[in-house]
């Protein structure tokens, strides 16, 4: 009888009203518990049995809450959080050229760090535990992430034309190698190769960067097919549509993740499926910049792995995966002309397992024995989560993200009941206020 | 010198970092204060001057917060909050006929009250201070609203075919008169005439109900042009499209508010503008039921007053006006094919002044001397509201609604820093749990 066996030791035993596991059977366990040891989930099961079997170093009683895997944000630009609400309601190129770029080109390391800290605070607050970041001076964001305990894949952005960081794309290679080496000992930080886009990076540079990704054994990520105007630029420059261009250059496949894919044809979706290429959906950003709505249900039907991302805060203006889950589910129905499309489970899958695969970190996005203990809790006492019929529906349709009352990465609690354990939010508010004054001055306002 | 004058007495003086007034000039005042007397705003102005001039009975220090007018939800069905997440991702008629209606037909007054209380709790929590409700047994919702201190316009729904309440539409008239009389002494409750839709209420009954609205001096509200399939039904039944049908029956005009208007042509928009007919936009519901996206920017351009609503929680699944503001702004850009469409100010206007006009209560939706003191506060210390460049942008794009830390109606604080002053949320959670069991039993699950 198990009751007579010696108790099993673990670091932490978490109990909750329900656990949405996102395991292969998509089990949702009521009145359950999760045992964690060395940052990894040891077992998930019924509460009473687990409490009898385990002798934890610490207990976390989350009665009245539901647990979910930490959400995975597969596309963001964290330091841009500094520019949240700085310029809205503008066409893409006017927004970039007249408002965003002039300020970005003047950003110091200190300001990038403030932006990254703002982003990390919002991610932790809204239950995101891992993310893919693409920006400049990624060592700055990497250090902020290391300090606050999140997981991230860092991607140094580059173009074939001169940018604030590099005279040309190939000048980026050494920076990427340094970045990869710099955080090699931190198990929560990884690297990706992130050329900006097919219309800003030349085919030669795309190919060379892909070789580097193969050499380093890391994912290769690119903005692609974001809008019809990008397609028009590609056609003018190369006589090919974006997906066609990459396909003809042998740049599609399991190592590759394409961000956006709003303007893709059924034939192109078939190519993405055949090659095992991953896609990241960013509905809020695609709406805000008037790019369109990606045909995500069609991609899922074709067997494409699709993850979910918020994009940067200056084109969203949130880094809140719950908001983008809601958008993906709602807008996806009208896009597919089918009220049963993009159902709650499919959307939660995107924000967990799908995004994890896009990050090249497929062990994330689930609460399951043997996998990292990246877990969040939502307070079912929030009026908008009453009553409870379906926990997955609540996560996708009813939650705002602010019901998150606990965020844990690798068994480390980063946030609990309003308290950030690895960040000083009061100081951050002051820093953000000062940084905003700098931004206005830099913009000549 | 004003400093030498006797101080002006008032009931309450609220100070905050910023006040988004929604007055005619759309002023946003930094470091400001609002004086309230007898439930009405006496003055809005700079903090230091106001603090010197007024001698308030009570002070509310909301430093670090911004004030907004209480949002006005121009379309909801409060008791349906009981069915939040009960059935999702289904086509409209399957959803209604197989899941919603079978349960709704069995709802008792006690269950309706639980649903209404759940809805009121979420509205208060997310900064909505007034709403238009359409459902059955509106006296139940009316009493719940009276108890919790919100404002509402109550609309008893009716059809020309037998419903749980009425054998036919005309059986509703007495109920409406009783409802109008029942709450006549409560300045926070009003009545509207709310036929369900043009395809479920006969032209005779529509006309008779409009006469009743004129007699009682109340608004006339109807679901209209919600989807292409509704248009098809109208064409089949009457040989006319929905707007055409109402126009030919002289049912359009300033007393009339049409809910949804997803499937309207440019000619029909012109008719709505010419007749001064109001429209309510419900983006989340229109997405979730796959109805489409209403051409709201085109309506605003034509001069139509447009308000904003959440619809019921079973087709949203939130009653959170901040979520629908974000959706209206985001989706409206792609709908209009213009990134500058549906800008933040236009959307906040819809959720305040526009909705207020749709309710027939145009004095709501602003913070201005002489108007009701319906005010909410958002905590600018929430990470997702840092930094601050533009308060209106933050309200529409960055806020989730859960940053609301104070909700006030007619000078009465209903919610402050997590505490509901007129509702018992702990008991409500228990009631909701019991009610959910009843729902599952009623549905045979």
Interface residues (C-beta under 8 A of the other chain):
Chain A: X82 X84 X85 X86 X88 X89 X90 X91 X92 X95 X118 X121 X122 X125 X126 X284 X286 X287 X288 X289 X290 X291 X292 X293 X313 X316 X317 X318 X319 X320 X322 X323 X326 X327 X329 X330 X331 X333 X334 X337 X338 X339 X340 X341 X342 X343 X344 X380 X381 X382 X383 X384 X386 X387 X388 X389 X390 X393 X394 X397 X398 X400 X401 X402 X403 X425 X426 X428 X429 X432 X433 X435 X436 X439 X440
Chain B: X82 X84 X85 X86 X88 X89 X90 X91 X92 X95 X118 X121 X122 X125 X126 X284 X286 X287 X288 X289 X290 X291 X292 X293 X313 X316 X317 X318 X319 X320 X322 X323 X326 X327 X329 X330 X331 X333 X334 X337 X338 X339 X340 X341 X342 X343 X344 X380 X381 X382 X383 X384 X386 X387 X388 X389 X390 X393 X394 X397 X398 X400 X401 X402 X403 X425 X426 X428 X429 X432 X433 X435 X436 X439 X440
